[in-house]
């Protein structure tokens, strides 16, 4: 080989060696990122589980329709929350590793997942809270004195529960980034139907109550009329 060829090969070999060493170092640092993420996720998982049990997360979720999504195990919801927290931390570590390695497609995809996951969790939390508080609020409305006197307590309680659940569904799904335009349409129709039903109920209640009131007081009214107050003797003399 000529000296020029040897120099070119040597230069190319040195460049490849430097690039390989730099990639190995970057991969080593990325592996450290992931290892730290896995370690932190494993440490965080039991903490989230204990927190879920302390706030009775399992019992609260079981009271909602979402309870069917989890296994029959008593701590299934808390375990799922701990697992999600663990893998979210690992996902953050993977994002840091991909960004450090310059893997743009991978880092972009992970960035989307990292940003989307909290919105899903927040939306799900809003749904759960809404369905949990729907029953107590409906009970308060149903047992209110004014509602009890109106004889529509079951209807008022059911309508209140449906309204709270609907509002929670709209806010939760909207937080998740889903299109809830159709829910707004249903909400408008529901509000119109509810207003019409309430108006009819009030009208019927007043009408029926008025009927009973008239029937109960008709004799007194007719007894106090001018004709009835006339002197019976005078009436007989005229005859």
MDAnalysis code that builds the backbone (N, CA, C; Angstrom):
import MDAnalysis as mda
import numpy as np

u = mda.Universe.empty(717, n_residues=239, atom_resindex=np.repeat(np.arange(239), 3), trajectory=True)
u.add_TopologyAttr("name", ["N", "CA", "C"] * 239)
u.add_TopologyAttr("resid", np.arange(1, 240))
u.add_TopologyAttr("resname", ["UNK", "UNK", "UNK", "UNK", "UNK", "UNK", "UNK", "UNK", "UNK", "UNK", "UNK", "UNK", "UNK", "UNK", "UNK", "UNK", "UNK", "UNK", "UNK", "UNK", "UNK", "UNK", "UNK", "UNK", "UNK", "UNK", "UNK", "UNK", "UNK", "UNK", "UNK", "UNK", "UNK", "UNK", "UNK", "UNK", "UNK", "UNK", "UNK", "UNK", "UNK", "UNK", "UNK", "UNK", "UNK", "UNK", "UNK", "UNK", "UNK", "UNK", "UNK", "UNK", "UNK", "UNK", "UNK", "UNK", "UNK", "UNK", "UNK", "UNK", "UNK", "UNK", "UNK", "UNK", "UNK", "UNK", "UNK", "UNK", "UNK", "UNK", "UNK", "UNK", "UNK", "UNK", "UNK", "UNK", "UNK", "UNK", "UNK", "UNK", "UNK", "UNK", "UNK", "UNK", "UNK", "UNK", "UNK", "UNK", "UNK", "UNK", "UNK", "UNK", "UNK", "UNK", "UNK", "UNK", "UNK", "UNK", "UNK", "UNK", "UNK", "UNK", "UNK", "UNK", "UNK", "UNK", "UNK", "UNK", "UNK", "UNK", "UNK", "UNK", "UNK", "UNK", "UNK", "UNK", "UNK", "UNK", "UNK", "UNK", "UNK", "UNK", "UNK", "UNK", "UNK", "UNK", "UNK", "UNK", "UNK", "UNK", "UNK", "UNK", "UNK", "UNK", "UNK", "UNK", "UNK", "UNK", "UNK", "UNK", "UNK", "UNK", "UNK", "UNK", "UNK", "UNK", "UNK", "UNK", "UNK", "UNK", "UNK", "UNK", "UNK", "UNK", "UNK", "UNK", "UNK", "UNK", "UNK", "UNK", "UNK", "UNK", "UNK", "UNK", "UNK", "UNK", "UNK", "UNK", "UNK", "UNK", "UNK", "UNK", "UNK", "UNK", "UNK", "UNK", "UNK", "UNK", "UNK", "UNK", "UNK", "UNK", "UNK", "UNK", "UNK", "UNK", "UNK", "UNK", "UNK", "UNK", "UNK", "UNK", "UNK", "UNK", "UNK", "UNK", "UNK", "UNK", "UNK", "UNK", "UNK", "UNK", "UNK", "UNK", "UNK", "UNK", "UNK", "UNK", "UNK", "UNK", "UNK", "UNK", "UNK", "UNK", "UNK", "UNK", "UNK", "UNK", "UNK", "UNK", "UNK", "UNK", "UNK", "UNK", "UNK", "UNK", "UNK", "UNK", "UNK", "UNK", "UNK", "UNK", "UNK", "UNK", "UNK", "UNK", "UNK", "UNK", "UNK"])
u.atoms.positions = np.array([
    [0.836, -1.199, 0.000],
    [0.000, 0.000, 0.000],
    [0.870, 1.249, 0.000],
    [0.316, 2.220, -0.634],
    [1.024, 3.497, -0.663],
    [0.818, 4.218, 0.663],
    [1.709, 5.089, 1.009],
    [1.561, 5.821, 2.272],
    [0.245, 6.600, 2.370],
    [-0.251, 7.104, 1.228],
    [-1.498, 7.870, 1.263],
    [-2.688, 6.986, 1.645],
    [-2.689, 5.776, 1.088],
    [-3.778, 4.846, 1.406],
    [-3.722, 4.444, 2.877],
    [-2.515, 4.186, 3.348],
    [-2.351, 3.804, 4.753],
    [-2.805, 4.934, 5.669],
    [-2.443, 6.153, 5.343],
    [-2.861, 7.299, 6.163],
    [-4.373, 7.467, 6.153],
    [-4.984, 7.249, 4.985],
    [-6.450, 7.387, 4.884],
    [-7.153, 6.314, 5.718],
    [-6.657, 5.082, 5.623],
    [-7.245, 4.008, 6.411],
    [-7.068, 4.263, 7.904],
    [-5.891, 4.729, 8.271],
    [-5.633, 5.007, 9.685],
    [-6.543, 6.114, 10.199],
    [-6.716, 7.160, 9.382],
    [-7.593, 8.266, 9.785],
    [-9.042, 7.802, 9.923],
    [-9.473, 6.973, 8.946],
    [-10.848, 6.458, 8.995],
    [-11.052, 5.552, 10.198],
    [-10.060, 4.714, 10.484],
    [-10.157, 3.820, 11.633],
    [-10.207, 4.601, 12.934],
    [-9.434, 5.649, 13.030],
    [-9.451, 6.471, 14.232],
    [-10.803, 7.159, 14.404],
    [-11.365, 7.623, 13.275],
    [-12.670, 8.291, 13.345],
    [-13.756, 7.311, 13.784],
    [-13.717, 6.092, 13.214],
    [-14.695, 5.075, 13.598],
    [-14.543, 4.712, 15.065],
    [-13.297, 4.601, 15.503],
    [-13.044, 4.254, 16.907],
    [-13.558, 5.347, 17.837],
    [-13.290, 6.602, 17.477],
    [-13.765, 7.720, 18.300],
    [-15.286, 7.747, 18.344],
    [-15.923, 7.560, 17.166],
    [-17.394, 7.567, 17.123],
    [-17.974, 6.410, 17.932],
    [-17.367, 5.243, 17.807],
    [-17.855, 4.093, 18.556],
    [-17.684, 4.318, 20.056],
    [-16.548, 4.866, 20.455],
    [-16.327, 5.131, 21.869],
    [-17.333, 6.165, 22.389],
    [-17.587, 7.222, 21.568],
    [-18.552, 8.247, 21.982],
    [-19.956, 7.657, 22.100],
    [-20.298, 6.759, 21.149],
    [-21.631, 6.142, 21.211],
    [-21.754, 5.235, 22.435],
    [-20.679, 4.493, 22.717],
    [-20.706, 3.610, 23.881],
    [-20.838, 4.411, 25.167],
    [-20.142, 5.533, 25.231],
    [-20.250, 6.375, 26.415],
    [-21.660, 6.949, 26.546],
    [-22.216, 7.390, 25.393],
    [-23.580, 7.922, 25.426],
    [-24.578, 6.828, 25.817],
    [-24.378, 5.624, 25.278],
    [-25.264, 4.506, 25.619],
    [-25.120, 4.159, 27.096],
    [-23.907, 4.246, 27.604],
    [-23.691, 3.969, 29.028],
    [-24.426, 4.990, 29.891],
    [-24.334, 6.272, 29.514],
    [-25.041, 7.314, 30.267],
    [-26.548, 7.112, 30.163],
    [-27.032, 6.745, 28.937],
    [-28.466, 6.492, 28.770],
    [-28.913, 5.310, 29.621],
    [-28.077, 4.296, 29.691],
    [-28.405, 3.143, 30.523],
    [-28.473, 3.542, 31.993],
    [-27.612, 4.462, 32.398],
    [-27.667, 4.949, 33.778],
    [-28.986, 5.678, 34.027],
    [-29.395, 6.493, 33.035],
    [-30.673, 7.190, 33.161],
    [-31.814, 6.186, 33.391],
    [-31.856, 5.162, 32.560],
    [-32.930, 4.175, 32.657],
    [-32.839, 3.406, 33.975],
    [-31.615, 3.056, 34.372],
    [-31.447, 2.329, 35.634],
    [-31.934, 3.165, 36.811],
    [-31.602, 4.454, 36.795],
    [-32.072, 5.343, 37.865],
    [-33.592, 5.439, 37.836],
    [-34.157, 5.521, 36.628],
    [-35.605, 5.585, 36.515],
    [-36.285, 4.337, 37.042],
    [-35.736, 3.162, 36.707],
    [-36.301, 1.909, 37.203],
    [-36.192, 1.839, 38.725],
    [-35.046, 2.254, 39.254],
    [-34.849, 2.238, 40.699],
    [-35.840, 3.174, 41.385],
    [-35.961, 4.393, 40.845],
    [-36.879, 5.356, 41.456],
    [-38.324, 4.886, 41.332],
    [-38.661, 4.278, 40.187],
    [-40.020, 3.777, 40.008],
    [-40.361, 2.675, 40.987],
    [-39.407, 1.783, 41.225],
    [-39.640, 0.705, 42.188],
    [-39.787, 1.240, 43.602],
    [-39.059, 2.291, 43.927],
    [-39.189, 2.891, 45.249],
    [-40.520, 3.651, 45.387],
    [-40.971, 4.242, 44.277],
    [-42.203, 5.024, 44.325],
    [-43.447, 4.135, 44.352],
    [-43.376, 2.971, 43.733],
    [-44.542, 2.094, 43.614],
    [-45.177, 1.743, 44.963],
    [-44.437, 1.243, 45.944],
    [-45.077, 0.928, 47.238],
    [-45.594, 2.156, 47.968],
    [-44.944, 3.300, 47.759],
    [-45.431, 4.526, 48.401],
    [-46.814, 4.882, 47.877],
    [-46.980, 4.801, 46.558],
    [-48.285, 5.111, 45.962],
    [-49.322, 4.079, 46.401],
    [-48.922, 2.832, 46.504],
    [-49.859, 1.800, 46.976],
    [-50.346, 2.106, 48.392],
    [-49.408, 2.427, 49.272],
    [-49.800, 2.730, 50.652],
    [-50.687, 3.965, 50.708],
    [-50.352, 4.971, 49.910],
    [-51.170, 6.182, 49.884],
    [-52.581, 5.869, 49.399],
    [-52.681, 5.022, 48.377],
    [-53.998, 4.635, 47.884],
    [-54.824, 3.927, 48.929],
    [-54.184, 3.063, 49.720],
    [-54.914, 2.360, 50.789],
    [-55.306, 3.317, 51.909],
    [-54.453, 4.297, 52.198],
    [-54.749, 5.239, 53.277],
    [-55.955, 6.116, 52.937],
    [-56.079, 6.518, 51.689],
    [-57.209, 7.372, 51.297],
    [-58.401, 6.549, 50.832],
    [-58.327, 5.212, 51.031],
    [-59.411, 4.304, 50.662],
    [-59.783, 4.438, 49.183],
    [-58.748, 4.471, 48.356],
    [-58.963, 4.622, 46.918],
    [-59.737, 3.435, 46.344],
    [-59.427, 2.238, 46.812],
    [-60.099, 1.045, 46.288],
    [-61.596, 1.095, 46.541],
    [-61.975, 1.419, 47.779],
    [-63.406, 1.452, 48.118],
    [-64.130, 2.538, 47.341],
    [-63.484, 3.671, 47.163],
    [-64.134, 4.775, 46.457],
    [-64.331, 4.441, 44.981],
    [-63.328, 3.839, 44.364],
    [-63.461, 3.483, 42.947],
    [-64.471, 2.361, 42.769],
    [-64.543, 1.444, 43.742],
    [-65.510, 0.346, 43.659],
    [-66.938, 0.858, 43.661],
    [-67.165, 2.036, 44.230],
    [-68.508, 2.606, 44.272],
    [-68.943, 3.170, 42.934],
    [-68.034, 3.273, 41.993],
    [-68.329, 3.839, 40.688],
    [-68.387, 2.732, 39.636],
    [-68.897, 3.046, 38.445],
    [-68.893, 2.046, 37.369],
    [-67.499, 1.584, 36.968],
    [-66.467, 2.355, 37.312],
    [-65.103, 1.983, 36.939],
    [-64.568, 0.834, 37.784],
    [-65.263, 0.492, 38.856],
    [-64.821, -0.619, 39.690],
    [-64.799, -1.939, 38.946],
    [-65.629, -2.063, 37.899],
    [-65.665, -3.302, 37.114],
    [-64.402, -3.492, 36.286],
    [-63.621, -2.430, 36.110],
    [-62.413, -2.526, 35.297],
    [-61.262, -3.207, 36.033],
    [-61.386, -3.361, 37.327],
    [-60.293, -3.894, 38.129],
    [-60.642, -5.290, 38.640],
    [-59.602, -6.002, 39.021],
    [-59.797, -7.367, 39.514],
    [-60.529, -7.342, 40.849],
    [-60.947, -8.537, 41.290],
    [-61.705, -8.650, 42.530],
    [-60.839, -8.454, 43.778],
    [-59.529, -8.375, 43.599],
    [-58.632, -8.184, 44.744],
    [-58.960, -6.870, 45.441],
    [-58.911, -6.886, 46.779],
    [-59.326, -5.713, 47.553],
    [-58.439, -4.494, 47.324],
    [-57.182, -4.722, 46.955],
    [-56.258, -3.599, 46.743],
    [-55.877, -3.455, 45.266],
    [-56.751, -3.904, 44.382],
    [-56.415, -3.885, 42.952],
    [-56.219, -2.469, 42.430],
    [-57.041, -1.536, 42.883],
    [-56.939, -0.157, 42.398],
    [-55.647, 0.486, 42.882],
    [-55.322, 0.303, 44.154],
    [-54.074, 0.862, 44.685],
    [-52.860, 0.248, 43.996],
    [-52.923, -1.045, 43.726],
    [-51.819, -1.701, 43.025],
    [-51.667, -1.142, 41.610],
    [-52.790, -0.920, 40.948],
    [-52.729, -0.354, 39.596],
    [-52.152, 1.056, 39.612],
    [-52.541, 1.845, 40.618],
    [-51.992, 3.196, 40.728],
    [-50.488, 3.160, 40.967],
    [-50.024, 2.252, 41.816],
    [-48.592, 2.124, 42.049],
    [-47.842, 1.696, 40.806],
    [-48.414, 0.765, 40.043],
    [-47.767, 0.317, 38.810],
    [-47.687, 1.441, 37.787],
    [-48.756, 2.207, 37.673],
    [-48.740, 3.337, 36.741],
    [-47.684, 4.368, 37.135],
    [-47.581, 4.643, 38.426],
    [-46.566, 5.594, 38.881],
    [-45.162, 5.086, 38.566],
    [-44.936, 3.793, 38.764],
    [-43.630, 3.202, 38.491],
    [-43.255, 3.360, 37.017],
    [-44.146, 2.961, 36.135],
    [-43.818, 2.999, 34.709],
    [-43.793, 4.419, 34.154],
    [-44.482, 5.336, 34.814],
    [-44.381, 6.723, 34.369],
    [-42.991, 7.275, 34.648],
    [-42.449, 6.934, 35.804],
    [-41.081, 7.356, 36.118],
    [-40.095, 6.709, 35.139],
    [-40.301, 5.434, 34.830],
    [-39.435, 4.763, 33.851],
    [-39.562, 5.425, 32.488],
    [-40.770, 5.842, 32.147],
    [-40.982, 6.525, 30.867],
    [-40.244, 7.853, 30.825],
    [-40.238, 8.573, 31.939],
    [-39.473, 9.819, 32.009],
    [-37.984, 9.548, 31.818],
    [-37.488, 8.471, 32.425],
    [-36.078, 8.123, 32.272],
    [-35.768, 7.736, 30.831],
    [-36.678, 7.001, 30.194],
    [-36.475, 6.627, 28.796],
    [-36.469, 7.855, 27.891],
    [-37.304, 8.836, 28.210],
    [-37.300, 10.077, 27.438],
    [-35.966, 10.800, 27.571],
    [-35.454, 10.865, 28.795],
    [-34.154, 11.502, 29.004],
    [-33.052, 10.758, 28.261],
    [-33.105, 9.427, 28.264],
    [-32.091, 8.629, 27.573],
    [-32.169, 8.827, 26.070],
    [-33.387, 8.810, 25.516],
    [-33.539, 8.987, 24.067],
    [-33.111, 10.382, 23.642],
    [-33.419, 11.372, 24.435],
    [-33.001, 12.736, 24.118],
    [-31.486, 12.864, 24.172],
    [-30.852, 12.234, 25.144],
    [-29.404, 12.290, 25.260],
    [-28.723, 11.605, 24.082],
    [-29.328, 10.520, 23.607],
    [-28.745, 9.804, 22.462],
    [-29.061, 10.465, 21.127],
    [-29.934, 11.446, 21.149],
    [-30.290, 12.122, 19.911],
    [-31.243, 11.324, 19.042],
    [-32.012, 10.419, 19.620],
    [-32.991, 9.621, 18.880],
    [-34.301, 10.408, 18.806],
    [-34.363, 11.302, 17.840],
    [-35.503, 12.227, 17.763],
    [-36.852, 11.526, 17.617],
    [-37.010, 10.555, 16.696],
    [-38.326, 9.905, 16.578],
    [-38.773, 9.247, 17.885],
    [-37.830, 8.577, 18.540],
    [-38.177, 7.905, 19.797],
    [-38.495, 8.919, 20.883],
    [-37.671, 9.944, 20.997],
    [-37.892, 10.947, 22.038],
    [-39.183, 11.721, 21.801],
    [-39.535, 11.970, 20.526],
    [-40.792, 12.663, 20.234],
    [-41.994, 11.816, 20.650],
    [-41.924, 10.521, 20.366],
    [-43.023, 9.636, 20.732],
    [-43.148, 9.538, 22.251],
    [-42.016, 9.397, 22.926],
    [-42.054, 9.302, 24.389],
    [-42.523, 10.622, 24.999],
    [-42.109, 11.742, 24.386],
    [-42.554, 13.049, 24.889],
    [-44.069, 13.166, 24.804],
    [-44.649, 12.658, 23.714],
    [-46.109, 12.672, 23.584],
    [-46.755, 11.836, 24.685],
    [-46.196, 10.659, 24.943],
    [-46.745, 9.797, 25.983],
    [-46.598, 10.429, 27.360],
    [-45.456, 11.053, 27.598],
    [-45.211, 11.690, 28.893],
    [-46.191, 12.839, 29.125],
    [-46.489, 13.588, 28.058],
    [-47.438, 14.689, 28.202],
    [-48.883, 14.237, 28.244],
    [-49.184, 13.113, 27.572],
    [-50.567, 12.643, 27.495],
    [-50.995, 11.882, 28.749],
    [-50.069, 11.161, 29.359],
    [-50.413, 10.337, 30.516],
    [-51.005, 11.149, 31.672],
    [-50.421, 12.289, 32.065],
    [-51.024, 13.043, 33.177],
    [-52.437, 13.522, 32.879],
    [-52.713, 13.887, 31.619],
    [-54.069, 14.335, 31.292],
    [-55.067, 13.187, 31.418],
    [-54.648, 11.981, 31.019],
    [-55.528, 10.821, 31.156],
    [-55.788, 10.519, 32.633],
    [-54.720, 10.560, 33.430],
    [-54.874, 10.290, 34.863],
    [-55.749, 11.363, 35.512],
    [-55.524, 12.624, 35.150],
    [-56.327, 13.705, 35.730],
    [-57.793, 13.570, 35.322],
    [-58.033, 13.258, 34.042],
    [-59.407, 13.069, 33.600],
    [-60.083, 11.905, 34.298],
    [-59.348, 10.808, 34.466],
    [-59.906, 9.649, 35.166],
    [-60.199, 9.993, 36.621],
    [-59.307, 10.762, 37.237],
    [-59.525, 11.171, 38.631],
    [-60.774, 12.034, 38.746],
    [-60.984, 12.929, 37.791],
    [-62.186, 13.773, 37.814],
    [-63.440, 12.917, 37.674],
    [-63.385, 11.921, 36.791],
    [-64.530, 11.023, 36.626],
    [-64.835, 10.275, 37.921],
    [-63.792, 9.747, 38.549],
    [-63.991, 8.996, 39.785],
    [-64.562, 9.895, 40.885],
    [-63.980, 11.083, 41.053],
    [-64.457, 12.001, 42.086],
    [-65.910, 12.385, 41.814],
    [-66.226, 12.659, 40.545],
    [-67.595, 13.031, 40.211],
    [-68.592, 11.941, 40.535],
    [-68.260, 10.694, 40.179],
    [-69.177, 9.588, 40.456],
    [-69.255, 9.286, 41.952],
    [-68.173, 9.551, 42.684],
    [-68.182, 9.288, 44.131],
    [-69.062, 10.293, 44.865],
    [-68.948, 11.568, 44.495],
    [-69.706, 12.602, 45.212],
    [-71.139, 12.723, 44.706],
    [-71.468, 12.036, 43.617],
    [-72.824, 12.151, 43.073],
    [-73.863, 11.635, 44.065],
    [-73.596, 10.496, 44.693],
    [-74.554, 9.925, 45.647],
    [-74.766, 10.808, 46.873],
    [-73.704, 11.295, 47.546],
    [-73.942, 12.178, 48.699],
    [-74.706, 13.450, 48.330],
    [-74.367, 14.040, 47.202],
    [-75.073, 15.259, 46.792],
    [-76.542, 14.955, 46.507],
    [-76.799, 13.832, 45.822],
    [-78.187, 13.446, 45.544],
    [-78.947, 13.188, 46.841],
    [-78.278, 12.591, 47.824],
    [-78.923, 12.334, 49.113],
    [-79.266, 13.644, 49.826],
    [-78.362, 14.605, 49.775],
    [-78.621, 15.905, 50.409],
    [-79.831, 16.577, 49.770],
    [-79.875, 16.551, 48.435],
    [-81.006, 17.169, 47.741],
    [-82.294, 16.416, 48.047],
    [-82.216, 15.084, 48.055],
    [-83.414, 14.264, 48.277],
    [-83.987, 14.471, 49.683],
    [-83.113, 14.691, 50.672],
    [-83.564, 14.827, 52.051],
    [-83.803, 16.272, 52.470],
    [-83.652, 17.202, 51.542],
    [-83.927, 18.600, 51.873],
    [-85.404, 18.777, 52.205],
    [-85.701, 19.651, 53.144],
    [-87.078, 19.821, 53.613],
    [-88.001, 20.302, 52.502],
    [-87.512, 21.249, 51.703],
    [-88.344, 21.770, 50.621],
    [-88.657, 20.693, 49.591],
    [-87.680, 19.824, 49.317],
    [-87.902, 18.753, 48.354],
    [-88.841, 17.706, 48.931],
    [-88.701, 17.405, 50.209],
    [-89.581, 16.425, 50.840],
    [-91.034, 16.888, 50.802],
    [-91.245, 18.170, 50.991],
    [-92.609, 18.697, 50.975],
    [-93.208, 18.713, 49.578],
    [-92.364, 18.724, 48.547],
    [-92.872, 18.792, 47.178],
    [-93.247, 17.438, 46.596],
    [-92.952, 16.355, 47.329],
    [-93.314, 14.998, 46.908],
    [-92.566, 14.534, 45.652],
    [-91.499, 15.188, 45.313],
    [-90.704, 14.772, 44.145],
    [-89.282, 14.444, 44.578],
    [-89.108, 13.969, 45.814],
    [-87.773, 13.702, 46.340],
    [-87.009, 12.679, 45.502],
    [-87.604, 11.533, 45.144],
    [-86.846, 10.568, 44.333],
    [-86.435, 11.142, 42.977],
    [-87.351, 11.872, 42.352],
    [-87.030, 12.464, 41.055],
    [-85.924, 13.501, 41.177],
    [-86.008, 14.344, 42.212],
    [-84.976, 15.371, 42.403],
    [-83.624, 14.742, 42.696],
    [-83.608, 13.692, 43.534],
    [-82.346, 13.024, 43.838],
    [-81.742, 12.368, 42.616],
    [-82.561, 11.666, 41.840],
    [-82.047, 11.026, 40.627],
    [-81.554, 12.027, 39.600],
    [-82.296, 13.116, 39.428],
    [-81.873, 14.139, 38.475],
    [-80.570, 14.799, 38.918],
    [-80.422, 15.029, 40.217],
    [-79.184, 15.631, 40.727],
    [-77.997, 14.703, 40.500],
    [-78.171, 13.422, 40.788],
    [-77.091, 12.460, 40.570],
    [-76.703, 12.398, 39.105],
    [-77.702, 12.350, 38.227],
    [-77.410, 12.307, 36.787],
    [-76.682, 13.567, 36.337],
    [-77.081, 14.714, 36.874],
    [-76.439, 15.970, 36.492],
    [-74.986, 16.013, 36.941],
    [-74.717, 15.591, 38.179],
    [-73.339, 15.589, 38.686],
    [-72.470, 14.632, 37.869],
    [-72.992, 13.447, 37.579],
    [-72.235, 12.475, 36.779],
    [-71.981, 13.009, 35.375],
    [-72.970, 13.672, 34.816],
    [-72.805, 14.223, 33.464],
    [-71.738, 15.315, 33.446],
    [-71.787, 16.210, 34.414],
    [-70.780, 17.281, 34.476],
    [-69.388, 16.691, 34.659],
    [-69.261, 15.679, 35.532],
    [-67.963, 15.032, 35.735],
    [-67.480, 14.360, 34.462],
    [-68.389, 13.732, 33.725],
    [-67.998, 13.075, 32.474],
    [-67.512, 14.089, 31.449],
    [-68.209, 15.196, 31.335],
    [-67.807, 16.223, 30.360],
    [-66.441, 16.797, 30.718],
    [-66.252, 17.161, 31.993],
    [-64.974, 17.759, 32.409],
    [-63.848, 16.734, 32.296],
    [-64.113, 15.498, 32.739],
    [-63.068, 14.474, 32.699],
    [-62.642, 14.136, 31.277],
    [-63.595, 13.906, 30.394],
    [-63.256, 13.568, 29.010],
    [-62.604, 14.750, 28.302],
    [-63.052, 15.958, 28.607],
    [-62.430, 17.136, 28.011],
    [-60.994, 17.292, 28.506],
    [-60.751, 16.973, 29.772],
    [-59.383, 17.015, 30.308],
    [-58.491, 16.008, 29.595],
    [-59.044, 14.855, 29.240],
    [-58.282, 13.848, 28.507],
    [-57.982, 14.251, 27.065],
    [-58.597, 15.340, 26.616],
    [-58.367, 15.783, 25.247],
    [-59.337, 15.203, 24.240],
    [-60.412, 14.580, 24.719],
    [-61.395, 13.989, 23.821],
    [-62.417, 15.041, 23.412],
    [-63.021, 14.821, 22.253],
    [-64.031, 15.738, 21.741],
    [-65.354, 15.468, 22.453],
    [-65.846, 16.462, 23.174],
    [-67.078, 16.292, 23.956],
    [-68.204, 17.152, 23.393],
    [-68.102, 17.522, 22.128],
    [-69.146, 18.365, 21.539],
    [-70.500, 17.668, 21.568],
    [-70.507, 16.361, 21.287],
    [-71.773, 15.637, 21.293],
    [-72.367, 15.587, 22.696],
    [-71.497, 15.566, 23.723],
    [-72.005, 15.578, 25.094],
    [-72.645, 16.916, 25.427],
    [-72.089, 17.998, 24.882],
    [-72.725, 19.296, 25.075],
    [-74.121, 19.310, 24.454],
    [-74.256, 18.678, 23.273],
    [-75.563, 18.592, 22.632],
    [-76.547, 17.817, 23.496],
    [-76.093, 16.664, 24.002],
    [-76.945, 15.887, 24.898],
    [-77.265, 16.670, 26.161],
    [-76.295, 17.436, 26.647],
    [-76.519, 18.224, 27.849],
    [-77.597, 19.278, 27.650],
    [-77.566, 19.938, 26.493],
    [-78.592, 20.925, 26.206],
    [-79.975, 20.279, 26.120],
    [-80.021, 19.114, 25.452],
    [-81.302, 18.407, 25.352],
    [-81.784, 17.961, 26.735],
    [-80.857, 17.472, 27.552],
    [-81.221, 17.035, 28.906],
    [-81.711, 18.208, 29.745],
    [-81.024, 19.353, 29.630],
    [-81.438, 20.526, 30.402],
    [-82.826, 20.989, 29.978],
    [-83.093, 20.973, 28.665],
    [-84.409, 21.379, 28.181],
    [-85.484, 20.423, 28.685],
    [-85.185, 19.114, 28.597],
    [-86.155, 18.120, 29.058],
    [-86.376, 18.230, 30.562],
    [-85.295, 18.449, 31.309],
    [-85.427, 18.579, 32.761],
    [-86.238, 19.815, 33.124],
    [-85.975, 20.934, 32.449],
    [-86.731, 22.150, 32.732],
    [-88.211, 21.964, 32.405],
    [-88.484, 21.304, 31.274],
    [-89.875, 21.044, 30.913],
    [-90.541, 20.126, 31.929],
    [-89.820, 19.081, 32.355],
    [-90.386, 18.168, 33.344],
    [-90.662, 18.856, 34.667],
    [-89.727, 19.701, 35.097],
    [-89.922, 20.425, 36.363],
    [-91.115, 21.369, 36.262],
    [-91.220, 22.053, 35.119],
    [-92.350, 22.964, 34.932],
    [-93.673, 22.213, 34.956],
    [-93.709, 21.067, 34.283],
    [-94.932, 20.265, 34.297],
    [-95.244, 19.754, 35.703],
    [-94.193, 19.301, 36.401],
    [-94.414, 18.794, 37.757],
    [-94.953, 19.886, 38.676],
    [-94.368, 21.075, 38.567],
    [-94.837, 22.179, 39.395],
    [-96.269, 22.551, 39.035],
    [-96.546, 22.601, 37.726],
    [-97.903, 22.931, 37.298],
    [-98.915, 21.912, 37.779],
    [-98.576, 20.635, 37.636],
    [-99.502, 19.592, 38.089],
    [-99.671, 19.646, 39.603],
    [-98.539, 19.867, 40.311],
    [-98.622, 19.929, 41.766],
    [-99.512, 21.074, 42.227],
    [-99.321, 22.249, 41.621],
    [-100.153, 23.390, 41.993],
    [-101.601, 23.155, 41.584],
    [-101.782, 22.578, 40.393],
    [-103.143, 22.312, 39.939],
    [-103.854, 21.317, 40.826],
    [-103.174, 20.234, 41.154],
    [-103.794, 19.221, 42.022],
    [-104.011, 19.762, 43.432],
    [-103.012, 20.512, 43.911],
    [-103.195, 21.114, 45.229],
    [-104.318, 22.125, 45.245],
    [-104.436, 22.916, 44.159],
    [-105.538, 23.870, 44.067],
    [-106.885, 23.190, 44.026],
    [-106.943, 22.060, 43.318],
    [-108.193, 21.298, 43.255],
    [-108.617, 20.839, 44.642],
    [-107.645, 20.289, 45.393],
    [-107.966, 19.837, 46.745],
    [-108.361, 21.009, 47.646],
    [-107.698, 22.127, 47.449],
    [-108.011, 23.297, 48.287],
    [-109.415, 23.805, 47.988],
    [-109.773, 23.859, 46.716],
    [-111.116, 24.314, 46.345],
    [-112.165, 23.361, 46.888],
    [-111.910, 22.050, 46.742],
    [-112.879, 21.073, 47.237],
    [-113.060, 21.179, 48.745],
    [-111.991, 21.456, 49.451],
    [-112.061, 21.531, 50.911],
    [-112.743, 22.797, 51.398],
    [-112.694, 23.870, 50.621],
    [-113.212, 25.158, 51.079],
    [-114.442, 25.609, 50.309],
    [-114.943, 24.789, 49.403],
    [-116.089, 25.210, 48.590],
    [-117.319, 25.465, 49.457],
    [-117.563, 24.574, 50.419],
    [-118.741, 24.747, 51.273],
    [-118.682, 26.046, 52.059],
    [-117.491, 26.374, 52.562],
    [-117.372, 27.629, 53.315],
    [-117.601, 28.826, 52.421],
    [-117.081, 28.753, 51.207],
    [-117.245, 29.896, 50.293],
    [-118.716, 30.100, 49.957],
    [-119.396, 28.995, 49.604],
    [-120.801, 29.122, 49.248],
    [-121.643, 29.491, 50.461],
    [-121.205, 29.025, 51.642],
    [-121.943, 29.390, 52.855],
    [-121.842, 30.856, 53.182],
    [-120.789, 31.532, 52.700],
    [-120.590, 32.951, 52.964],
    [-121.098, 33.832, 51.828],
    [-121.792, 33.274, 50.844],
    [-122.288, 34.058, 49.710],
    [-123.458, 34.928, 50.155],
    [-123.792, 36.022, 49.450],
    [-124.886, 36.915, 49.840],
    [-126.217, 36.193, 49.917],
    [-126.482, 35.289, 48.977],
    [-127.762, 34.589, 48.963],
    [-127.926, 33.731, 50.206],
    [-126.826, 33.060, 50.610],
    [-126.926, 32.189, 51.773],
    [-127.037, 32.973, 53.061],
    [-126.480, 34.233, 53.033],
    [-126.573, 35.047, 54.232],
    [-127.925, 35.742, 54.386],
    [-128.808, 35.660, 53.370],
    [-130.130, 36.310, 53.448],
    [-130.985, 35.665, 54.527],
    [-131.909, 36.464, 55.061],
    [-132.771, 35.980, 56.148],
    [-133.754, 34.937, 55.631],
    [-133.705, 33.702, 56.180],
    [-134.640, 32.703, 55.687],
    [-136.089, 33.109, 55.880],
    [-136.405, 33.834, 56.952],
    [-137.790, 34.267, 57.197],
    [-138.277, 35.228, 56.142],
    [-137.360, 36.130, 55.768],
    [-137.709, 37.102, 54.713],
    [-137.978, 36.403, 53.421],
    [-137.202, 35.377, 53.149],
    [-137.406, 34.648, 51.920],
    [-138.736, 33.950, 51.917],
    [-139.155, 33.380, 53.102],
    [-140.442, 32.692, 53.203],
    [-141.608, 33.666, 53.089],
    [-141.489, 34.928, 53.645],
    [-142.535, 35.923, 53.533],
    [-142.779, 36.321, 52.108],
    [-141.677, 36.458, 51.370],
    [-141.834, 36.826, 49.959],
    [-142.598, 35.765, 49.214],
    [-142.402, 34.499, 49.620],
    [-143.130, 33.431, 48.943],
    [-144.613, 33.516, 49.316],
])
